[in-house]
Amino acid sequence: MPPRSGQAVTLAERLIQAQSDLTLTCAELDFAAKVAWRNSTRCIGRLFWPALQVRDLRHVTQPDEVFQQLITHLQEAFCGGQIQSVISILSDEVRILNSQLIRYAGYEQPGGQVLGDPENLRLTRLAQRLGWEPSPPTAFDVLPLILQAGGTLHLYPLPPAAVQEVTITHPTSPQIAGLGLKWHALPAISDALLHGGDGTALRFQWLVHANRDCSA
């Protein structure tokens, strides 16, 4: 059900009256997340904001448990190919260093060329320092998730079943298939924050899959 104006008034009153950090109720968090997506002008998928599924995971603070919830997020958002709009909101006690849950590694080659995604060179080097090393490196190695909790970094390779990919072809240009290109089917942003109130009262790590047409 779309948020009602009365919900906005109630939430605004509680924010104004709060003298310190305000803990939203589940209903308020659901409302805040939907409105935040509705007001995200850079995202064309925001037209579907009333159908956003909000997962309140503020109570999940252990890295192992967070990782399992991220796998569940990928499964629920992909939904067997019927992409669903899902947001999982976590406590800021755990930070996800990946910009999206599924990203491809980038390896700097002799001569300055890059194998894979050049956007992820730094994250790839960090994963390697933490012990991740695919053998041999390819252009489409899915990066592990790196979670930060209490100043400690935790490395979690994604299971293949959680990563859905699309082979890139063209109906009239068969040579495209010969390039061996592919991309992950599910955009799931994981380095954004959901702010409430004046921008400081509420601060939750969030990740969201929006829509087939929205990846930013």
Secondary structure, DSSP 8 states (H G I E B T S, - for coil): ----HHHHHHHHHHHHH-SS-----HHHHHHHHHHHHHT-TT-GGGGGGGG-EEEEETT--SHHHHHHHHHHHHHHHHGGGS---EEEEE-TTEEE-SSBSS-B-EEE-TTS-EEE-GGGHHHHHHHHHTT---SS--TT-B--EEEEETTEEEEE---GGG--EEE---SS-GGGGGGT-EEES---EEEEEEEETTSSSEEEEEEEE-BTTB--
